Amino acid sequence: MSVFVSTLNQTAFLFGFIIIGFILAGRKILPEGSAAVLSKLENTVFIPALVMGTFIENFTIERISSAWQLLVISSVIALIAVPFAIFVSKAVTKDKYIQKIYTYGLSFSNFGFMGNAVVSSLFPDIFFEYLIFTLPLWILIYLWGVPRLLIADSGKKQTFRESLKSFVNPMFVAMLIGMIIGLLKIPLPAWTVSLITVSGNCMSPVAMILTGIVVSSISLKKTFTNVRIYIISIVRLIIMPLVFVWLASFFNIPQSIYICALCSLAMPLGLNTIVIPSALGKDTTIAAGMAIISHLLSCITIPLIFSIVL
């Protein structure tokens, strides 16, 4: 019961910021383009700071000795999840564009914004392992998810070389810097440590406010009456985590890796299905609906699954 309550408190706390963002945007308190500004702050300052600080503190010989297990298990889960996501998406709709949106949402949860927030709050001792665990997912997003599902057929297809260039981003660079500082134990001035720590602490609330701003532009009536969105959300939030729990029962998976996998699978649908297609002039109504429904349901499903399994 304590796991359920603590997880519910954390997810409700995060969803509270979604409501704040929704209200601020809905009442036009925030200016046009606020979502783009917050998104840039998240991706260029707050998330990189959180990642850098985590690697500075945890990237040691002792901690990375078992990293191969995290990478292998994460890769195996991704290789199972993607074909399953494609199958479910084709079964739910015949529309090719919506199929790709569903496939991306089922293949990649909000393991970044929401996942980082949940794990850093509830399981701070394994946050470093969680970041390592999600690396194969980021690679798959850059090489397949974004170019083949979100950008394809938009007139702006990415080549393999262009996909590789996407790795040179603030989060990846911050991770490399954190690795070097952590591994070599390079001392940093106190003000630098504080700057990195405080910037990283801004990640969760800003990410949730951004989510609220994004979903404020959609029709709630159409969203809450779209049965397909509920089906996709339930598959993402309940079926996929429970299938993992069932399969994991046949193997001796270390507890920290088990929690990392469960957290990444139990998170709601991600926001890339909104951000990237909207920049290309595509319809994001379905994607925004997926975001708000799945994030709302996750306030119950995440605490429920954690309390049953952990």
C-alpha positions as CSV (number, residue, x, y, z in Angstrom):
1,M,0.0,0.0,0.0
2,S,2.9,2.4,0.8
3,V,4.2,1.9,-2.8
4,F,0.8,2.7,-4.2
5,V,0.4,5.8,-2.1
6,S,3.9,7.2,-2.8
7,T,3.7,6.5,-6.5
8,L,0.2,8.0,-6.7
9,N,1.4,11.1,-4.9
10,Q,4.3,11.5,-7.4
11,T,2.2,11.0,-10.5
12,A,-0.6,13.2,-9.2
13,F,2.1,15.9,-8.4
14,L,3.4,15.7,-12.0
15,F,-0.1,15.7,-13.4
16,G,-0.8,18.8,-11.4
17,F,1.8,20.6,-13.5
18,I,0.0,19.3,-16.7
19,I,-3.1,21.0,-15.4
20,I,-1.2,24.2,-14.7
21,G,0.1,24.2,-18.3
22,F,-3.3,23.4,-19.6
23,I,-5.0,26.3,-17.7
24,L,-2.2,28.8,-18.6
25,A,-2.4,28.1,-22.3
26,G,-6.2,27.7,-22.4
27,R,-6.7,31.1,-20.8
28,K,-4.1,32.7,-23.1
29,I,-2.0,33.7,-20.1
30,L,1.1,32.4,-21.9
31,P,2.0,34.0,-25.2
32,E,2.0,32.2,-28.6
33,G,5.0,29.9,-29.0
34,S,5.4,29.1,-25.3
35,A,5.5,25.4,-26.0
36,A,8.4,25.9,-28.5
37,V,10.3,27.9,-26.0
38,L,9.8,25.5,-23.1
39,S,10.7,22.6,-25.4
40,K,14.0,24.2,-26.3
41,L,14.7,24.9,-22.7
42,E,14.0,21.3,-21.8
43,N,16.2,19.9,-24.6
44,T,19.1,22.3,-24.4
45,V,19.3,23.1,-20.7
46,F,17.3,21.1,-18.2
47,I,17.5,17.6,-19.5
48,P,21.2,17.8,-20.4
49,A,21.9,19.2,-16.9
50,L,20.0,16.4,-15.2
51,V,21.9,13.8,-17.4
52,M,25.3,15.5,-16.8
53,G,24.8,15.7,-13.1
54,T,23.8,12.0,-12.9
55,F,26.8,10.8,-14.9
56,I,29.2,13.0,-13.0
57,E,28.1,11.5,-9.7
58,N,27.6,7.9,-10.8
59,F,29.9,7.1,-13.8
60,T,32.6,5.1,-12.1
61,I,34.3,1.9,-12.9
62,E,32.3,0.1,-10.3
63,R,28.9,1.4,-11.6
64,I,29.6,0.7,-15.3
65,S,30.9,-2.8,-14.8
66,S,27.3,-4.2,-15.2
67,A,26.1,-1.7,-17.8
68,W,26.2,-4.4,-20.5
69,Q,23.3,-6.2,-18.8
70,L,21.2,-3.0,-18.9
71,L,22.0,-2.5,-22.6
72,V,21.3,-6.1,-23.6
73,I,18.0,-6.4,-21.8
74,S,16.8,-3.0,-23.0
75,S,17.6,-4.0,-26.6
76,V,15.8,-7.3,-26.3
77,I,12.7,-5.6,-24.9
78,A,12.8,-3.1,-27.8
79,L,13.1,-5.8,-30.4
80,I,10.0,-7.5,-29.0
81,A,8.0,-4.3,-28.4
82,V,8.4,-2.9,-32.0
83,P,6.8,-5.8,-33.9
84,F,4.1,-6.0,-31.3
85,A,3.4,-2.3,-31.7
86,I,3.2,-2.6,-35.5
87,F,0.7,-5.5,-35.2
88,V,-1.6,-3.7,-32.7
89,S,-1.5,-0.5,-34.7
90,K,-2.6,-2.3,-37.9
91,A,-5.3,-4.1,-36.0
92,V,-6.7,-0.9,-34.6
93,T,-6.8,1.3,-37.7
94,K,-6.4,1.1,-41.5
95,D,-5.2,4.7,-41.8
96,K,-1.5,4.6,-42.7
97,Y,-0.6,7.9,-41.0
98,I,-2.4,7.1,-37.8
99,Q,-0.9,3.6,-37.8
100,K,2.6,5.2,-37.7
101,I,1.6,7.5,-34.8
102,Y,0.2,4.5,-32.9
103,T,3.3,2.4,-33.7
104,Y,5.6,5.1,-32.4
105,G,3.5,5.7,-29.3
106,L,3.5,2.0,-28.4
107,S,7.1,1.4,-29.3
108,F,8.4,4.4,-27.3
109,S,6.7,5.6,-24.1
110,N,7.4,8.9,-22.4
111,F,10.4,7.3,-20.8
112,G,12.3,10.6,-21.1
113,F,10.3,13.4,-19.6
114,M,7.9,11.4,-17.5
115,G,10.2,8.4,-16.9
116,N,13.1,10.6,-15.7
117,A,10.7,12.4,-13.4
118,V,9.2,9.3,-11.9
119,V,12.5,7.3,-11.5
120,S,14.5,10.3,-10.1
121,S,11.8,10.8,-7.5
122,L,10.8,7.3,-6.5
123,F,14.0,5.3,-7.3
124,P,16.9,7.9,-7.1
125,D,19.4,5.1,-6.3
126,I,18.9,3.5,-9.8
127,F,18.5,6.7,-11.8
128,F,21.9,6.3,-13.4
129,E,21.1,2.7,-14.4
130,Y,17.8,3.9,-15.8
131,L,19.6,6.4,-18.1
132,I,21.9,3.6,-19.3
133,F,18.9,1.4,-19.8
134,T,17.2,3.9,-22.1
135,L,20.2,4.4,-24.4
136,P,19.1,1.7,-26.9
137,L,15.7,3.2,-27.0
138,W,17.1,6.6,-27.9
139,I,19.2,5.0,-30.6
140,L,16.2,3.3,-32.1
141,I,14.3,6.5,-32.0
142,Y,17.0,8.4,-33.9
143,L,17.6,5.6,-36.4
144,W,14.1,4.3,-37.0
145,G,11.3,5.9,-34.9
146,V,11.6,9.6,-36.0
147,P,12.8,9.2,-39.6
148,R,10.6,6.2,-40.6
149,L,7.4,6.9,-38.6
150,L,7.2,10.6,-37.9
151,I,9.1,12.2,-40.8
152,A,8.5,9.7,-43.6
153,D,6.1,10.8,-46.4
154,S,6.5,14.4,-45.3
155,G,8.8,15.4,-48.0
156,K,11.7,15.6,-45.6
157,K,13.0,12.1,-45.3
158,Q,16.2,11.6,-43.4
159,T,19.1,9.6,-44.8
160,F,21.1,7.2,-42.6
161,R,23.9,9.8,-42.4
162,E,21.4,12.5,-41.3
163,S,20.0,10.1,-38.6
164,L,23.5,9.6,-37.2
165,K,24.0,13.4,-37.0
166,S,21.0,13.6,-34.7
167,F,23.1,12.0,-32.0
168,V,25.1,15.2,-31.7
169,N,22.4,16.8,-29.5
170,P,22.7,18.6,-26.1
171,M,21.6,15.5,-24.1
172,F,24.2,13.2,-25.7
173,V,27.0,15.8,-25.4
174,A,26.1,16.4,-21.8
175,M,26.2,12.6,-21.2
176,L,29.7,12.4,-22.7
177,I,30.9,15.4,-20.6
178,G,29.4,13.8,-17.5
179,M,31.1,10.5,-18.3
180,I,34.6,12.1,-18.6
181,I,34.2,14.2,-15.4
182,G,32.8,11.2,-13.5
183,L,35.3,8.7,-14.7
184,L,38.4,10.9,-14.2
185,K,36.9,12.4,-10.9
186,I,37.6,15.9,-12.1
187,P,36.7,18.4,-9.2
188,L,34.2,21.1,-10.0
189,P,33.7,24.4,-8.3
190,A,30.7,24.5,-5.9
191,W,28.8,27.0,-8.0
192,T,29.1,24.8,-11.0
193,V,27.7,21.8,-9.2
194,S,24.8,23.9,-7.8
195,L,24.1,25.3,-11.3
196,I,23.9,21.8,-12.8
197,T,21.8,20.4,-9.9
198,V,19.3,23.2,-9.9
199,S,19.0,23.2,-13.7
200,G,18.3,19.5,-13.6
201,N,15.7,19.9,-10.9
202,C,13.7,22.1,-13.3
203,M,13.3,19.2,-15.8
204,S,10.2,17.5,-14.4
205,P,7.9,20.5,-13.7
206,V,8.7,22.2,-17.0
207,A,8.2,19.0,-18.9
208,M,4.8,18.5,-17.4
209,I,3.8,22.1,-18.0
210,L,4.8,21.7,-21.6
211,T,2.6,18.6,-21.9
212,G,-0.4,20.7,-20.6
213,I,0.3,23.4,-23.1
214,V,0.5,21.0,-26.0
215,V,-2.8,19.2,-25.1
216,S,-4.7,22.5,-24.5
217,S,-5.1,23.0,-28.2
218,I,-7.2,19.9,-28.9
219,S,-10.9,19.2,-28.7
220,L,-11.5,17.4,-25.4
221,K,-14.9,16.1,-26.5
222,K,-13.4,14.4,-29.6
223,T,-10.5,13.1,-27.5
224,F,-12.5,11.6,-24.7
225,T,-14.9,9.9,-27.1
226,N,-12.2,8.3,-29.3
227,V,-12.3,4.6,-28.4
228,R,-9.1,3.8,-30.3
229,I,-7.1,6.2,-28.1
230,Y,-8.3,4.3,-25.0
231,I,-7.3,1.0,-26.6
232,I,-3.8,2.2,-27.5
233,S,-3.4,3.8,-24.0
234,I,-4.4,0.6,-22.2
235,V,-2.1,-1.5,-24.3
236,R,0.8,0.9,-23.5
237,L,0.0,1.4,-19.8
238,I,-1.2,-2.0,-18.7
239,I,-0.8,-4.8,-21.2
240,M,2.9,-4.1,-22.2
241,P,4.1,-3.8,-18.6
242,L,2.2,-6.9,-17.4
243,V,3.5,-8.9,-20.4
244,F,7.0,-7.9,-19.3
245,V,6.3,-8.9,-15.7
246,W,5.1,-12.3,-16.9
247,L,8.1,-12.9,-19.2
248,A,10.5,-11.7,-16.6
249,S,9.2,-14.3,-14.1
250,F,11.0,-17.0,-16.2
251,F,14.4,-15.3,-15.9
252,N,16.6,-14.2,-13.0
253,I,16.7,-10.4,-13.8
254,P,18.5,-8.2,-11.2
255,Q,16.1,-6.0,-9.3
256,S,17.5,-2.7,-10.5
257,I,17.3,-3.7,-14.1
258,Y,13.8,-5.1,-13.5
259,I,12.6,-1.7,-12.1
260,C,14.3,0.2,-15.0
261,A,12.4,-2.0,-17.6
262,L,9.1,-1.7,-15.7
263,C,9.4,2.0,-15.4
264,S,10.2,2.5,-19.1
265,L,7.3,0.3,-20.2
266,A,4.7,1.7,-17.7
267,M,5.1,5.3,-18.8
268,P,2.4,7.1,-20.9
269,L,2.6,7.8,-24.6
270,G,5.4,10.2,-25.5
271,L,5.2,13.7,-26.9
272,N,7.4,13.3,-30.1
273,T,4.2,12.3,-31.9
274,I,3.0,15.8,-31.4
275,V,6.2,17.9,-31.6
276,I,7.8,16.5,-34.7
277,P,4.7,16.1,-37.0
278,S,3.4,19.6,-36.0
279,A,6.7,21.1,-37.2
280,L,6.1,19.4,-40.5
281,G,2.5,20.7,-40.8
282,K,0.9,17.4,-40.1
283,D,-2.3,16.8,-38.1
284,T,-1.5,16.2,-34.4
285,T,-5.1,15.8,-33.1
286,I,-4.8,12.1,-32.5
287,A,-1.3,12.4,-31.0
288,A,-2.4,15.1,-28.6
289,G,-5.4,13.0,-27.6
290,M,-3.1,10.1,-26.9
291,A,-0.9,12.3,-24.7
292,I,-3.7,13.6,-22.5
293,I,-5.6,10.3,-22.1
294,S,-2.5,8.2,-21.4
295,H,-1.1,10.8,-19.0
296,L,-4.4,11.0,-17.2
297,L,-4.8,7.2,-16.9
298,S,-1.2,6.8,-15.9
299,C,-2.0,8.6,-12.6
300,I,-3.8,5.4,-11.6
301,T,-2.1,2.7,-13.7
302,I,1.5,3.5,-12.7
303,P,0.8,3.4,-8.9
304,L,-1.4,0.3,-9.3
305,I,1.2,-1.7,-11.3
306,F,4.0,-0.6,-9.0
307,S,2.1,-1.6,-5.9
308,I,1.2,-5.0,-7.3
309,V,4.6,-5.9,-8.8
310,L,7.2,-4.2,-6.6
